[in-house]
Amino acid sequence: MTYEPSSHPDQLSPETIVVAAGRPAREHDAPVNPPIVLSSTYVGAGQVVDGDRAYGRYSNPTWDPLEEALSELEGATLPGLIFSSGLAAASAALSLIPVGGVLVMPKHSYQGALVMAQEQAAKGMFVLRTVDIANNDDVIAALTGSGEKAADMLWLESPTNPMLEIADLRVLCSSARAVGAVVVTDNTFCTPLVQTPLELGADIVLHSVTKYLAGHSDVILGAVVTSNPQLRQDLLHHRSIHGAIAGPFEAWLALRGLRTLALRVERSQATALELARRLEMHDGVERVLFPGLSSDPGHERAKAQMLGFGSIICVEVAGGESAANAVVEALRLWTPATSLGGVESLIERRRRHANEPDTVPLNLLRLSVGIENLVDLWNDLAQALEKVADAS
C-alpha cells in the first residue's frame, strides 16, 4: 500500500483537510481509507538504511496518515508525532528542558501536566514558576527571571483548564522568543479548527488526541506538532527510547474520528454559546466562565486569536460545593465523568480531584458540550438547577 502525504491540492480549508488528509494514493482497487498495519518489525536490508522503519517502536504505517493530517491542520511543515497518551506527549515536551532549567507554566493547567511538572521540579530537574497566564506582566516577569535565570520553556494553555483564562498568545510567544525559551501550547480545548498556535508564534503544539480530535471517548492518544527539525528530532528520540508509542488500532480509530471533527466542533460550539447565555441568566448560577460571552474577561482577546470560542463551559453553582454535587447527581442526560471533547456531553466538579489547585472554586462545574439537541441539554440542566434550588 502506497501512502502519499499531502497528495491533495494546497490551500484547502481545515474543514476539508480533516476529511481529505492522510488518504492512500489513488491507485486502481486501492482502499479509500488507510489500513491497520499490525507488525512489530519490518523486513530490512543487509545494512541499516536511513529512513528504514526497522522496528515497531520506531514507526508504523498506520501512524503516518494521522501524523500528516495533524501537521496539515496545525500548519506545520513537518509531520506530527503521536504518542500513547496526552501525558506521554507532555512528558516528551518537558524532556526538552535542560537539567536545572526553568519552566513557566499556568497555575491553572491540565492537571496531569501540572502534577508532572511539579513532581519533576521537586526532584530538582528544573525550576517551576507558575503564573496567572492571562496577566502579561506576570508571565513576562517569570520569563525574564527578574534578576534570576531566564526561562527555558513557556508552557501555554488557552483557554486554561478549567478556569478558561485566555492567554495573549502573540505577545507571550514573542516574549518567550526574546529570552530563548521554547514555547509549548496545549491546543486540546480549541483544536486546530479554532486556534493555530504555530501561526501565533508557538514552537510546539500539543494535543490530547483522546479528546476532540478522536472525539468518541474510546481512544487514549496524544500528539505533538512542530516545524522545528531539531525539536522534532528530540521529541522523536524521546518517543523511541521511552517507548510511549501509539497502538496501530488506536491511531486508526483516531483518524476515523478526525474525519467528523469539523461537524462536531461546529455543532458543539454553537450549542455551548447558547447554553452559556442561558446559564448566565439562571438564578441557580453564580458565575459563568466562557470566552464567548461578552461579559467574560477573556472575550476580546479570544476574538482576536481564535476562530470560535470552544465548547467547554464552567459554572459556579449558587449554594456552594454541596449544591454543585447535587446538581451533578440530579442530571439525567449529562454524564458525570472526567474527560471532554466527545460526542456526549460530560460534566464534573473539578475540585473533587485532590490534585486540583485550590484556586479552583469548590462549586465549579466543568461542562463539555457534546452534539446532542440543544433543548434536551438545556432542559436537563434547568431541571437539575431548579431541583437543587427548591431543596435548599
C-alpha positions as CSV (number, residue, x, y, z in Angstrom):
1,M,0.0,0.0,0.0
2,T,1.3,3.4,-1.0
3,Y,0.8,6.4,1.2
4,E,1.4,9.8,-0.3
5,P,1.3,12.6,2.3
6,S,-0.2,15.9,1.1
7,S,-1.3,14.3,-2.2
8,H,-4.3,16.7,-2.4
9,P,-4.2,20.3,-3.7
10,D,-2.9,23.1,-1.5
11,Q,-5.0,25.8,0.2
12,L,-7.8,23.5,1.3
13,S,-9.9,24.7,4.2
14,P,-9.4,23.0,7.6
15,E,-12.9,21.6,7.2
16,T,-11.8,19.8,4.1
17,I,-8.4,18.8,5.4
18,V,-9.9,16.7,8.3
19,V,-11.6,14.6,5.6
20,A,-9.0,14.6,2.8
21,A,-5.7,14.4,4.6
22,G,-4.0,11.0,5.1
23,R,-5.8,9.1,2.3
24,P,-4.0,6.3,0.4
25,A,-2.7,7.1,-3.0
26,R,-5.3,6.9,-5.7
27,E,-4.5,3.5,-7.3
28,H,-6.8,1.2,-9.0
29,D,-8.6,-1.0,-6.4
30,A,-6.9,0.7,-3.6
31,P,-8.9,1.3,-0.4
32,V,-10.3,4.7,0.3
33,N,-9.1,4.5,3.9
34,P,-5.6,3.6,5.1
35,P,-5.4,0.1,6.6
36,I,-4.3,-1.0,10.0
37,V,-0.8,-2.5,9.9
38,L,-0.2,-5.0,12.7
39,S,3.5,-5.8,12.8
40,S,6.2,-5.5,15.5
41,T,9.1,-5.4,12.9
42,Y,9.8,-4.9,9.3
43,V,12.0,-6.6,6.6
44,G,15.4,-5.0,6.4
45,A,18.4,-4.9,4.1
46,G,21.9,-6.1,4.7
47,Q,22.7,-2.8,6.4
48,V,20.7,-0.1,8.1
49,V,19.4,2.5,5.7
50,D,18.4,5.9,6.8
51,G,14.6,6.1,6.9
52,D,14.1,2.4,7.4
53,R,11.1,1.5,9.6
54,A,13.2,-1.2,11.2
55,Y,11.1,-1.9,14.3
56,G,7.6,-1.2,15.6
57,R,8.7,1.1,18.4
58,Y,10.2,3.5,15.8
59,S,7.5,3.6,13.2
60,N,4.2,2.1,11.9
61,P,2.5,2.8,8.6
62,T,-0.8,3.3,10.5
63,W,0.7,6.3,12.3
64,D,1.7,8.2,9.2
65,P,-1.7,9.4,7.9
66,L,-2.8,10.7,11.3
67,E,0.6,12.4,11.9
68,E,0.4,14.0,8.4
69,A,-3.2,15.2,9.0
70,L,-2.4,16.8,12.3
71,S,0.5,18.6,10.7
72,E,-1.6,20.0,7.9
73,L,-4.3,21.1,10.3
74,E,-1.8,22.9,12.6
75,G,0.0,24.5,9.6
76,A,3.3,22.7,10.3
77,T,6.0,21.9,7.8
78,L,6.9,18.6,9.3
79,P,4.8,15.5,10.2
80,G,3.4,15.4,13.7
81,L,4.3,12.7,16.2
82,I,1.6,10.7,18.0
83,F,2.1,9.2,21.5
84,S,0.4,6.7,23.7
85,S,-1.4,9.4,25.6
86,G,-1.6,13.2,26.0
87,L,0.5,12.9,29.1
88,A,3.1,10.9,27.2
89,A,3.3,13.7,24.7
90,A,3.5,16.2,27.6
91,S,6.4,14.2,29.1
92,A,8.2,14.3,25.8
93,A,7.8,18.1,25.7
94,L,9.0,18.5,29.3
95,S,12.1,16.4,28.5
96,L,13.3,19.3,26.3
97,I,14.0,21.4,29.4
98,P,17.7,21.2,30.3
99,V,18.5,20.0,33.8
100,G,18.4,23.0,36.1
101,G,16.4,25.0,33.6
102,V,13.3,27.0,34.2
103,L,9.7,26.2,33.2
104,V,7.0,28.9,33.2
105,M,3.5,27.3,33.4
106,P,0.0,28.5,34.0
107,K,-1.2,27.9,37.6
108,H,-4.4,26.6,36.1
109,S,-3.3,23.9,33.6
110,Y,-4.3,20.4,32.7
111,Q,-4.0,18.6,36.0
112,G,-1.8,15.7,34.7
113,A,0.7,18.0,33.1
114,L,0.8,20.3,36.1
115,V,1.3,17.5,38.5
116,M,4.1,16.0,36.3
117,A,5.9,19.4,36.2
118,Q,5.5,19.8,40.0
119,E,6.9,16.3,40.7
120,Q,9.9,16.8,38.3
121,A,10.6,20.2,39.8
122,A,10.5,18.7,43.3
123,K,13.2,16.3,42.2
124,G,15.4,19.2,41.1
125,M,15.1,18.5,37.4
126,F,14.1,22.1,36.7
127,V,12.6,25.2,38.4
128,L,8.9,25.6,38.0
129,R,7.3,29.1,38.0
130,T,3.5,29.1,37.9
131,V,1.8,32.2,36.7
132,D,-1.6,33.8,36.0
133,I,-1.4,33.2,32.3
134,A,-3.9,36.0,31.5
135,N,-1.6,38.6,33.1
136,N,1.0,39.5,30.5
137,D,3.2,41.3,33.1
138,D,3.2,38.3,35.4
139,V,4.2,36.0,32.7
140,I,6.9,38.2,31.2
141,A,8.4,38.8,34.6
142,A,8.6,35.0,35.1
143,L,10.1,34.6,31.7
144,T,12.9,37.1,32.2
145,G,13.5,35.9,35.8
146,S,13.6,39.5,37.3
147,G,17.2,39.2,38.1
148,E,17.3,35.4,38.2
149,K,17.7,32.8,35.4
150,A,15.5,33.4,32.4
151,A,13.0,30.7,31.3
152,D,13.9,27.8,29.1
153,M,10.3,26.8,28.3
154,L,7.0,28.6,28.4
155,W,4.0,26.2,28.7
156,L,0.7,27.7,27.4
157,E,-2.9,26.7,27.6
158,S,-5.6,29.0,26.2
159,P,-8.3,28.6,27.3
160,T,-6.9,27.1,30.5
161,N,-8.2,24.0,32.2
162,P,-10.5,24.5,34.0
163,M,-10.7,28.3,34.5
164,L,-10.9,29.1,30.8
165,E,-8.4,32.0,31.1
166,I,-7.2,33.4,27.7
167,A,-3.5,33.9,27.2
168,D,-2.3,36.6,24.9
169,L,-0.5,34.1,22.6
170,R,1.2,36.6,20.2
171,V,2.7,38.7,23.0
172,L,3.7,35.8,25.2
173,C,5.3,33.8,22.4
174,S,7.2,36.9,21.3
175,S,8.4,37.5,24.8
176,A,9.5,33.9,25.2
177,R,11.4,34.0,22.0
178,A,13.2,37.1,23.2
179,V,14.7,35.1,26.1
180,G,15.3,32.0,24.1
181,A,12.6,29.9,25.6
182,V,10.8,27.1,23.7
183,V,7.0,27.7,23.7
184,V,4.7,24.6,24.0
185,T,1.0,25.3,23.6
186,D,-1.6,22.7,24.6
187,N,-4.3,23.2,22.0
188,T,-6.6,20.4,23.2
189,F,-9.5,22.6,24.1
190,C,-9.5,24.5,20.8
191,T,-8.4,22.0,18.2
192,P,-6.7,23.5,15.1
193,L,-10.1,24.4,13.7
194,V,-10.5,27.1,16.4
195,Q,-6.8,28.1,17.1
196,T,-3.5,27.5,15.3
197,P,-0.7,28.4,17.9
198,L,2.2,27.8,15.4
199,E,0.9,30.8,13.4
200,L,0.8,32.8,16.6
201,G,4.4,32.1,17.5
202,A,4.5,28.8,19.4
203,D,7.3,26.2,18.7
204,I,5.3,23.1,19.6
205,V,1.6,22.3,19.7
206,L,0.4,19.6,22.0
207,H,-2.9,17.6,21.9
208,S,-4.6,15.1,23.9
209,V,-6.0,13.3,20.8
210,T,-8.2,11.4,23.3
211,K,-10.5,14.5,23.4
212,Y,-11.9,16.4,20.4
213,L,-9.6,15.0,17.7
214,A,-10.7,11.4,18.1
215,G,-14.0,12.6,19.5
216,H,-15.7,9.5,20.7
217,S,-14.3,8.7,24.2
218,D,-12.9,5.4,23.0
219,V,-9.2,6.2,22.4
220,I,-6.2,7.2,24.6
221,L,-3.7,9.1,22.5
222,G,-1.5,12.2,22.4
223,A,0.3,14.2,19.8
224,V,2.9,17.0,19.3
225,V,3.4,19.1,16.2
226,T,6.3,21.4,15.3
227,S,8.0,22.9,12.3
228,N,11.4,22.9,14.0
229,P,13.5,20.0,12.7
230,Q,15.7,19.8,15.9
231,L,12.8,19.9,18.3
232,R,11.0,17.2,16.2
233,Q,14.1,15.0,16.3
234,D,14.4,15.4,20.0
235,L,10.8,14.5,20.5
236,L,11.0,11.6,18.2
237,H,14.1,10.3,20.1
238,H,12.2,10.6,23.4
239,R,9.3,8.6,22.0
240,S,11.5,5.9,20.5
241,I,13.7,5.5,23.6
242,H,11.0,5.8,26.3
243,G,8.6,3.6,24.3
244,A,5.5,5.8,24.7
245,I,4.1,4.7,21.3
246,A,0.6,4.6,20.0
247,G,-1.1,1.3,19.1
248,P,-2.0,1.0,15.4
249,F,-5.7,0.4,16.2
250,E,-5.8,3.5,18.4
251,A,-4.2,5.5,15.6
252,W,-6.7,4.2,13.1
253,L,-9.6,5.0,15.3
254,A,-8.4,8.5,15.9
255,L,-8.0,9.2,12.2
256,R,-11.5,7.9,11.7
257,G,-12.8,10.2,14.4
258,L,-10.9,13.1,13.0
259,R,-13.0,12.9,9.8
260,T,-16.0,14.4,11.6
261,L,-14.2,17.0,13.6
262,A,-15.4,20.0,11.7
263,L,-19.1,19.0,12.1
264,R,-18.7,18.1,15.7
265,V,-16.9,21.4,16.5
266,E,-19.4,23.5,14.6
267,R,-22.3,21.8,16.5
268,S,-20.9,21.8,20.0
269,Q,-19.6,25.4,19.8
270,A,-23.0,26.7,18.7
271,T,-24.7,24.8,21.5
272,A,-22.2,25.8,24.1
273,L,-22.6,29.5,23.3
274,E,-26.4,29.3,23.7
275,L,-26.1,27.3,26.9
276,A,-23.6,29.7,28.3
277,R,-26.0,32.6,27.6
278,R,-28.9,30.8,29.3
279,L,-26.8,29.7,32.3
280,E,-25.6,33.3,32.8
281,M,-29.3,34.3,33.3
282,H,-30.2,31.5,35.7
283,D,-30.6,32.3,39.4
284,G,-29.0,29.0,40.3
285,V,-25.7,30.0,38.8
286,E,-23.3,32.5,40.5
287,R,-20.9,32.9,37.6
288,V,-20.3,31.5,34.1
289,L,-16.9,31.2,32.6
290,F,-17.0,31.1,28.8
291,P,-14.9,33.2,26.4
292,G,-17.8,33.5,24.0
293,L,-19.7,35.7,26.5
294,S,-19.1,39.4,26.2
295,S,-19.0,39.6,30.0
296,D,-16.1,37.1,30.1
297,P,-12.7,38.9,30.9
298,G,-11.0,37.0,28.1
299,H,-13.7,37.7,25.4
300,E,-11.9,40.4,23.4
301,R,-8.6,38.5,23.5
302,A,-10.3,35.3,22.4
303,K,-12.0,37.1,19.5
304,A,-8.6,38.4,18.3
305,Q,-6.8,35.0,18.2
306,M,-9.5,32.3,18.0
307,L,-11.9,31.3,15.2
308,G,-14.5,30.4,17.7
309,F,-14.9,30.0,21.5
310,G,-14.7,26.3,22.0
311,S,-17.3,24.1,23.7
312,I,-16.2,24.0,27.4
313,I,-18.2,26.0,29.9
314,C,-17.5,26.4,33.6
315,V,-20.2,27.4,36.0
316,E,-20.1,28.2,39.7
317,V,-23.3,26.9,41.3
318,A,-25.2,29.0,43.8
319,G,-25.1,27.2,47.2
320,G,-21.5,26.1,47.2
321,E,-19.9,22.7,47.0
322,S,-22.9,20.7,48.2
323,A,-25.2,22.3,45.7
324,A,-22.7,21.7,42.9
325,N,-22.6,18.0,43.8
326,A,-26.4,17.9,44.0
327,V,-26.7,19.4,40.5
328,V,-24.5,16.7,39.1
329,E,-26.5,13.9,40.8
330,A,-29.8,15.4,39.5
331,L,-28.8,15.3,35.9
332,R,-30.3,12.7,33.6
333,L,-28.7,13.4,30.2
334,W,-25.4,14.9,31.0
335,T,-22.9,12.2,32.1
336,P,-20.8,12.8,35.2
337,A,-17.3,11.9,34.1
338,T,-13.8,13.1,33.7
339,S,-12.6,13.9,30.2
340,L,-14.1,16.1,27.5
341,G,-14.4,16.6,23.8
342,G,-16.5,13.6,22.9
343,V,-19.9,13.4,21.2
344,E,-21.6,13.1,24.5
345,S,-22.0,15.9,27.0
346,L,-20.0,15.4,30.2
347,I,-19.9,17.3,33.5
348,E,-17.9,17.2,36.6
349,R,-16.9,19.2,39.7
350,R,-13.2,19.7,39.3
351,R,-12.3,20.1,42.9
352,R,-13.3,16.5,43.6
353,H,-9.8,15.7,42.5
354,A,-7.2,16.0,45.2
355,N,-4.5,17.5,43.0
356,E,-6.7,20.3,41.5
357,P,-5.3,23.7,42.5
358,D,-7.1,25.3,45.5
359,T,-7.7,28.4,43.4
360,V,-10.3,26.5,41.5
361,P,-13.7,27.2,43.3
362,L,-15.2,24.3,45.2
363,N,-18.6,24.9,43.5
364,L,-17.2,25.0,39.9
365,L,-18.6,22.5,37.4
366,R,-16.9,22.0,34.1
367,L,-19.2,21.2,31.2
368,S,-18.0,19.6,28.0
369,V,-20.8,20.2,25.5
370,G,-21.4,17.4,23.0
371,I,-23.6,17.2,19.9
372,E,-26.9,16.3,21.4
373,N,-30.0,18.5,20.9
374,L,-29.7,21.9,22.5
375,V,-33.2,21.9,24.0
376,D,-32.6,18.5,25.6
377,L,-29.3,19.6,27.1
378,W,-30.8,22.8,28.5
379,N,-33.9,21.1,29.9
380,D,-31.7,18.7,31.8
381,L,-29.5,21.5,33.2
382,A,-32.5,23.6,34.1
383,Q,-34.4,20.9,35.9
384,A,-31.3,19.9,37.9
385,L,-30.6,23.5,38.9
386,E,-34.2,24.1,39.9
387,K,-34.4,20.8,41.8
388,V,-31.4,21.8,43.9
389,A,-32.7,25.4,44.4
390,D,-36.1,24.0,45.6
391,A,-34.3,21.7,48.1
392,S,-32.2,24.5,49.6
